[in-house]
Amino acid sequence: MTDNYKQQLILAGVDINSAIDRFMGNEIMYNKFLLRFLKDDSFSNLENCIVSNEYQMAFMQAHTMKGVAANLGLDCLLDILTPMTEQLRSNDLVNISEEIKELKLRYEMICNIIRATD
């Protein structure tokens, strides 16, 4: 991983140091999992479930995405996914449409950074 790539991720809200520690210091393995994140369909499934008013399934997708984001140190996504998961769990849908819009912006930003270095 180049210093520039790391810096971009850090500025986007990724806790690289903690994430790489979870990967036993192996930056190459961590980067492989970042690339796999691009193929994960949890976000598109979450978005589709919310649009379709399938909130129980949306909860499951948000919970899955939250776990992946936590393992990869994607704190910028966790900031939204953590409360969103709890809201979906309790069927509190007041701000869900605004939260999914913000999540989409952050998700696309992270994906664009990862894609640019692929």
C-alpha positions as CSV (number, residue, x, y, z in Angstrom):
1,M,0.0,0.0,0.0
2,T,1.4,3.4,-0.9
3,D,1.5,6.2,1.5
4,N,-0.8,8.2,-0.7
5,Y,-3.4,5.5,-0.7
6,K,-3.2,5.1,3.0
7,Q,-3.5,8.9,3.4
8,Q,-6.6,9.0,1.2
9,L,-8.2,6.2,3.2
10,I,-7.4,8.0,6.5
11,L,-8.8,11.3,5.3
12,A,-12.0,9.4,4.2
13,G,-12.5,8.1,7.8
14,V,-10.7,4.7,7.7
15,D,-8.9,3.5,10.8
16,I,-6.1,1.8,8.8
17,N,-3.8,1.1,11.8
18,S,-6.5,-0.8,13.8
19,A,-7.6,-2.6,10.7
20,I,-4.2,-3.7,9.7
21,D,-3.6,-4.9,13.3
22,R,-6.7,-7.1,12.9
23,F,-5.0,-8.5,9.8
24,M,-1.9,-9.3,11.9
25,G,0.0,-6.4,10.3
26,N,-0.4,-7.9,6.8
27,E,-1.1,-4.9,4.5
28,I,-1.3,-7.1,1.4
29,M,-4.1,-9.2,3.0
30,Y,-5.9,-6.1,4.2
31,N,-5.8,-4.6,0.7
32,K,-7.2,-7.9,-0.7
33,F,-10.1,-7.6,1.6
34,L,-10.6,-3.9,0.7
35,L,-10.8,-5.1,-2.9
36,R,-13.3,-7.8,-2.0
37,F,-15.4,-5.1,-0.2
38,L,-16.1,-3.6,-3.7
39,K,-17.8,-6.9,-4.7
40,D,-19.9,-7.2,-1.5
41,D,-23.5,-6.6,-2.3
42,S,-24.7,-5.7,1.2
43,F,-25.0,-2.0,0.4
44,S,-27.0,-2.4,-2.7
45,N,-29.2,-5.0,-1.0
46,L,-29.7,-2.6,2.0
47,E,-30.6,0.2,-0.3
48,N,-33.1,-2.0,-2.3
49,C,-34.7,-3.2,0.9
50,I,-35.2,0.3,2.2
51,V,-36.7,1.4,-1.1
52,S,-39.0,-1.7,-1.0
53,N,-40.0,-1.1,2.6
54,E,-38.5,-4.5,3.6
55,Y,-37.2,-3.3,6.9
56,Q,-36.5,-6.7,8.5
57,M,-34.3,-7.7,5.5
58,A,-32.8,-4.1,5.6
59,F,-31.8,-4.7,9.2
60,M,-30.0,-8.0,8.2
61,Q,-28.2,-6.2,5.4
62,A,-27.2,-3.3,7.6
63,H,-26.0,-5.7,10.3
64,T,-23.9,-7.6,7.8
65,M,-22.4,-4.4,6.3
66,K,-21.7,-3.1,9.8
67,G,-19.6,-6.2,10.6
68,V,-17.6,-5.9,7.4
69,A,-17.1,-2.2,7.9
70,A,-15.9,-2.8,11.5
71,N,-13.4,-5.5,10.4
72,L,-12.0,-3.2,7.7
73,G,-11.8,-0.1,9.9
74,L,-14.3,1.8,7.8
75,D,-15.3,4.1,10.7
76,C,-16.9,6.6,8.3
77,L,-19.5,3.9,7.4
78,L,-19.8,2.6,11.0
79,D,-20.8,6.1,12.2
80,I,-24.0,5.7,10.2
81,L,-24.5,1.9,10.2
82,T,-24.4,1.5,14.0
83,P,-27.4,3.7,14.7
84,M,-29.1,2.7,11.5
85,T,-28.9,-1.0,12.5
86,E,-30.4,-0.3,15.9
87,Q,-33.2,1.9,14.3
88,L,-34.0,-0.9,11.9
89,R,-34.0,-3.5,14.7
90,S,-36.6,-1.5,16.6
91,N,-38.5,-0.4,13.5
92,D,-37.7,3.3,14.1
93,L,-37.8,4.5,10.5
94,V,-38.0,8.3,11.1
95,N,-34.6,9.2,9.6
96,I,-33.8,6.1,7.5
97,S,-34.2,7.8,4.1
98,E,-31.7,10.6,5.1
99,E,-29.3,8.1,6.6
100,I,-29.2,5.9,3.6
101,K,-28.4,8.9,1.4
102,E,-25.5,9.8,3.6
103,L,-24.3,6.2,3.8
104,K,-24.4,6.1,0.0
105,L,-22.2,9.2,-0.3
106,R,-19.7,7.8,2.1
107,Y,-19.8,4.3,0.6
108,E,-19.2,5.6,-2.9
109,M,-16.3,7.8,-1.7
110,I,-14.6,4.8,-0.1
111,C,-15.2,2.6,-3.1
112,N,-13.8,5.2,-5.4
113,I,-10.6,5.5,-3.4
114,I,-10.2,1.7,-3.4
115,R,-11.0,1.4,-7.2
116,A,-8.5,4.2,-8.0
117,T,-5.7,2.1,-6.5
118,D,-6.7,-1.2,-8.0
